[in-house]
Amino acid sequence: MPVVITVRFKDSGKIYSFDPGDLELSQGDYVIVDTVRGLELARVIAGRQEVPESEIIGELKPVVRRAEASDLERQRLLHARHDEVLARCAEKIRDHNLPMNLVKAEYSFDGSRLTFYFTAEKRVDFRMLVRDLARTFKSRIELRQIGPRDEAKLLGGLGPCGRVLCCASFLPDYARVSIKMAKDQDLPLNPTKISGVCGRLLCCLSYEHDQYVEMRTELPRRGTWVQTPDGPGEVVSQHVLKQQLIVQLAGSGMIETYDVDSVEVVSAHDAASARARQSDASSPASPRVRPERGERRKLRDEIDQYEMGEDLSLLEDEPSELDLLHDRPRPPQRDERRPPRSPRPPQAADERPPTPPQREAAPPEDAHPQQRRRRRKPHRGED
């Protein structure tokens, strides 16, 4: 099996394996290794050890040499130029009017490559900017767009717990975190409580998730009916780490806490009977029957439709004899009138009586008096 050493290029990040050759290296030593980007300064995390070939990914490159004091001094001088380089790059970005936010700048070990890390909401066309930066710094320029997690890792800081960020101190890679992990650990689903400085879910949610899932399998689920020392009840909550159950008793309705060893899950039949007794005991009193809407209107209609003619006739005064003498015969009612006459048979044209001459219509009152004289009938003897 090959012998390797593991190194890390930054304080945090992935761990890589290299072939130490004949060098005797121990944890904490600095070495110069050959990478795809050229020579880089790295720190030894683990000394010489044998590993199976299946664990080696890619080509196993050798360690060039052990780092000297001059190498560390050169690295320090390159880091000292960080603020100056970042300020000049920000000025060039403003000149090109690009929506970019610079985060960090890094020189390679030999100073031939300069890398800028930035954040942006969308993709940015920075080709003209790269040419301008290459003429300014006289080195090869590389621009990398990063996300919120990478930004927090490069800048560092303190987390909600008060410690240095995990991604900036020891975490080699970002853990896959989901909101389900917070639910399994009974954490409040408040973004300010379960989010880090990067605005994403806390990476530490994945640290104890497996233990929570394993311990939760040993507890009855919510809604399960159990037999407690105080009687049957329903599980309403759980304390995973304490291995305790919060049970609502069926008899009294009180909520009590019991250890998981002091309760026993009841059968489905017993659970159904206990649930029925609880529903009967907690069933509310029958509500008071209220009259339907519009009942008064129905009662008023019944009163209006009630036949009170006979009752009201008793309140009328009887007619006197004097009134009867002065009463005139009243006209016959519709039902007392004579039946209609039968139609007469049609007569012949010669038997029909002559039609009387039509009189001339009288002139209107507002007509002129001369017109009235002209229209008056002539007297006898006049032509």
PETA-V934572 format. One record per backbone hydrogen bond with DSSP energy under -0.5 kcal/mol. CO is the residue of the C=O (numbers start at 1). NH is the residue of the N-H. Records with the same first field share a line. If there is no record, write none. Layout:
BEGIN
CO->NH + NH
END
This chain:
BEGIN
2->51
4->49
5->18
6->45 + 46
7->16
8->43
16->7
18->5 + 20
19->63
20->23
23->25
25->48
26->29
29->44
30->67
31->33 + 42
32->64 + 65
33->35 + 40
35->38
38->35
39->109
40->33
42->31
43->8
44->28
46->6
49->4
52->55
53->56
55->57
56->58
59->61
61->19
62->34
65->32
68->72
69->73
70->74
71->75
72->76
73->77
74->78
75->79
76->80
77->81
78->81
79->82
81->85
82->86
83->87
84->88
85->89
86->90
87->91
88->92
89->93
90->94
91->95
92->96
93->97 + 98
98->100
100->102
101->119
104->117
106->115
108->111
112->140
113->108
114->142
115->106
116->144
117->103 + 104
118->146
119->101
124->126
126->130
127->131
128->132
129->133
130->134
131->135
132->136
133->137
134->138
140->114
142->116
144->118 + 146
147->151
148->152
149->153
150->154
151->155
152->156
157->165
159->162
163->159
165->169
166->169 + 170 + 171
175->177
178->181 + 182
179->183
180->184
181->185
182->187
183->186
188->190
189->191
190->193 + 194
191->195
194->202
196->199
200->196
202->205
203->206
204->207 + 208
208->212
209->213
210->214
211->215
212->216
213->217
215->218
216->219
221->224
224->235
225->266
226->228 + 233
227->264
228->231
231->228
232->250 + 251
233->226
234->248
235->223
237->246
238->240
239->243 + 244
243->260
244->239
245->247 + 258
246->236 + 237
247->249 + 256
248->234
249->253
254->249 + 256
256->247
258->245
259->262
260->263
264->227
267->271
268->272
269->273
270->274
271->275
272->276
273->277
274->278
275->279
276->280
277->281
278->282
280->283
288->290
292->295
294->298
295->299
296->300
297->301
298->302
299->303
300->304
301->305
302->306
303->306
306->308
308->312
309->313
310->314
311->314
312->315
313->316
320->324
321->325
322->326
323->327
333->336 + 337
348->352
364->367
368->372
369->373
370->374
371->375
373->376
379->382
END
